[in-house]
Amino acid sequence: MAFLFYFEFMNRICLNGKMLKAERPVLMSSNRGFRYGDALFETMKVFNGKIALSHYHYERLFSGLRILHFKGVSTLSKRKLSESILELCQLNRCIDLGRVRLTVFRGSGSLNDKEENLQYLIEAVPLPKSVIGFNEKGFHIGLYTEAQKSCDIFSNLKSANYLPYVMAAQYAKVNKQNDCLVCNTNGRIADATIANVFLIKGKMIITPALTEGCVNGVMRRYLLEKLRSSDFDIREGVVTINDMKDFDEIFLTNSIYGLRWVQQFENKTYQQARTSEIYKEFIEPLYS
């Protein structure tokens, strides 16, 4: 039923500015995004006809394209991309509350080809109203140990090379967990499969630094900027597995659900008072 629901609403996609039927094939077998993960993507929330935190998304996207030495980036217009996103959301009936995936990739060819064919694909589907609001029923999360993230210039990007997260998400699903933490090659916490992680002890809040290999999350960036103007002691640094057992509260952030309180990690149960306070003060205003 979920498969049918998805295609009932996602009846259009946007390829390079053109609206097409979702069932129409658009990628060749030689596509570099498919073959090599040679692509970046942004997952955005559209709420009441607006793209939430769009300037953060575009800054991350264009920064990533420069890091990956994409050619022809100047042909991508933020205004045109936004217009196409909102038009697609109208067509797919999710302009009030929708999930958008914008993927930018190099087109067909081998790694040795000198020519590049920069393309983009936009998908949009409705979101359930449950993504808005504080989760009184906390997340139960685990730890995935069979893959580690490197700590290099590519670690912070949202690239199509997502295999460690895919496998961690499968592990979480099999073990009936809401999400799963992923470590870096030093054995320290980097992030979760689709989220950044924050820990609270008293008035101190810590999140893995970008140098620890986590994705440079849009909601992570927004919340850090807001929290620094509050009376919390904000730190970006090293987070170990032992820290997960010592802190009082934990929450996860991403651009779709904003913030989710973690109730349990392994055998440790967490409180929610300060997490709830942070949600009400900084996340709720985004959707009011």
N, C-alpha and C positions, 0 to 999 in steps of 0.2 A: 504493500500500500504506500509506503514512503517513496518508493521509486516512481509510482504513478503520480503521486502528489507533486514531486519535484518537477516532472515534465509537463504536468498540467499548467503550472504557473510559469516555468521557465520556457516559454514558447518562442522567445527571441534571444539572440545573442548579438553582440556588436563586434565586428571584425574590422579594424582599421577605419572606424567611423561609419561602416555600413551595417544596417540592421538586417539580420538574416534569421531564417527559421532555425531553431535550436537543434533540430535533427539533421541539419545539413552538414556534411563533412567539410571541415575547413583546414585541416592540417595534413600535410604530406608525410609519408613515412620517413622522409629524410629531414624532417623538421628538427632543428638543433635543440629547441626546448625539450622536445620529446626524447631525442637521442642522448643528449648530454646534460640535461638539466640547465641548459644555457638560457636562463630566464629569471626574471624577478616578478614578484606579485605583491599586491596590496589587497588586504581584506578589509572592506569598509562597511560602516553601518550608515544607511540612509534613514533618517527620521524626520517625519513631517516635511518632506520635500527638500531636505538639506543633507549634505554629506558631513557627518560628524568628524571634527578635527581634520578636515581635508588638507589644510596647509601642512600639518605634520606628515600626513601620508605622502604628499607630493614631495616634500623635502627629503624624506627617506628614500622614495623611489628614485628621484633624480640623482641623489648622492650615490646610490647603489649602481645606477647606470654608468656613472663616471668611474667608479671603482672597477667595474667590469669592462671598461673601455668600449662601451657601445657607441657605434657611429650613427649619425643622423638623429641624435637626441633633440637637436634644435627643431626638428619637424614635429615634435610632440608639444602640443599646447595644453597647458593646465585648464584653460577655459574650455577648449574643445572637448577634452576628456571629461570634464564635469558635465558639460551639456549632453554628451553621449550617455554618461552614466544615468543622469536623471531622465532622459528620454527613454532609455531602456527600462528603467524602473516603472515608468508610466505604462509602457507596453506590457510589462510582466506583472502589473497590478501589485507592486510592492513599494510605491512611492512614500507611503506612510511609515512603513517599517520594513526594511529590506537588507539583505546581505549581498554585497557586491564584491566580486573578485575581478581585479584588473591585473592582467598578466601581460608583461612586455617581454618579447623574446626575439632572438635572431632567427630568421627564417631558414629555409631549406639550404643544405650544404654540408660539406665536411669541415673538419677543424682546420684544414689547410687552405680553404677557400679565402681569397683576398676580399671578395665582395661580401657585403653584409646587406641583409634585407630586414630592417627593423620593423616589427609588427606588434600589434596589441589586440588583445581579446578581452571583452567585458562580459561577465555573466551576472545575473541578478535574480534572486529568489526571495520570497517573503520570509520573514522571521516570526516566530511565535512571540506573543506579548510577554512570555515568561523571561525573555532576555533582559527585560527592564524591571528593576526592583531588586532589593536585597534578598539573597537566598537564606532564609531562616533555617532551611535544612542544609547544613554545611556539606561541603565536598569531602569525600574520602579519597585520598591520593596515595600513590605508591612510589616506588623507586625502580627505574629501569637501569640495569647494570650491564647489558650486553653490547652497548655502544657508547662511545664517548665523543663529545664535541671538541673539535680543535679550537684553539684560541689564536686566530689569525685575522687578516683583514676581511675575510669573507664570513666570519662567524656571526657578525651582527646583521647580515643581510637576510631578507626573506626571499631566498632563492628557491627555484624549482627542485634543487637538490635537497630533498627533505626526508631521505630514507631513515635516519636515526629517529626522527619524530614519528614517522609512520609506524615503525616497529614498536616504539614505546607506546603509541596509542593502541596498537593491537594488544600489547601486553596488558594495558589498563582495562581494555574491554573484556578480555578473557578472565581477568581477576576481579571483575565487577567494581572497578574503581572509576571515579569521575575524571581523573587525569593522572599523569605520571611524571615524576621529576627525571631530568636527564642531567648527567654529570659531564664535566669536561675531562680532558686527558690527565688532569692533576687529581682527579677523584673528588672534585668539589662540585657543588650544585651550580649548574648554568641557568636552567629554566625548566619549564614544563613543556608538554607536547604542543600546546597552542597558547601558552601564556607565560608571562613573567611572574616571578615569585617574590613576595615581600614578607619579612618576619618582624614581629613587634615584641618588644620587652620593655615594659614601663612606657616611657616616652621616646624610646629609641626605635627607629625603623631602619632596617637594613635590607638591601636588595643586591644580588650579584652585580658587580661592575661589568661594564661592556668588555673589559679585558678578560673577563672570566668566560667569554664565549657565548653569552646569551644573545638572543635576537634583540635588536634595538626597537623594542615595542613602542608603538604610538601612545597607547594608554600609559605605559610605564613612563615615558617622557612627560606627558601631560601631568600625571600625578606627582612626579618628582618636583616639577616646577611649582605646583600648588602647595605641596607639603613643605617646601623650603620657606614659604612665607608664613607657615604656622608655627606653633610652639613645639613641634616634634623635632627630635634630633635625628636628622636624615643622613644616612651613610650609604655609599656605594662601595662594596668591597668584596671580601671573601666570605662565602657561606659554605659551611661544611655539613655533613650529614649529622654530626653531633649537635650542631646548632639547631637543627630541626627539632631536637628533643628538649633543648634548653629554653626555647622561646615560648612566650605565652600565647601568641596569636600568629596566624599565617593567613595570607590571602593571595589570590592570583589575579592578574589583570590581562585583559586583551580588548581589542577595539569593538568586539561584538557584545559581550556581556558586561563590559566595563570592569567590574570587580566581583570576585566570588570568594566568600569566606570558606576557609578550610577547617573542617571540624576534626578531621582525624588523619594522621600520617602514621602508618604502621600501628603501633600500640599507644601512641600519644594522642590525647584529646585536647583540643584548643578552645579558648574562650573567644568571644566575638564582640565585646563591648567597644573597644577602640576601632575595630574594623568597621562596625556598623556606623560609628561616628564619622569615620573617614568617607564612607559611602554617602551618607546624607549630606555632608558638607561639600564634597568635591565631585561626586559622580551624578547624583540626582539633578543638579543644576543643568547638566548636559541635555536632559530630557524633560525639561519643564518649560 
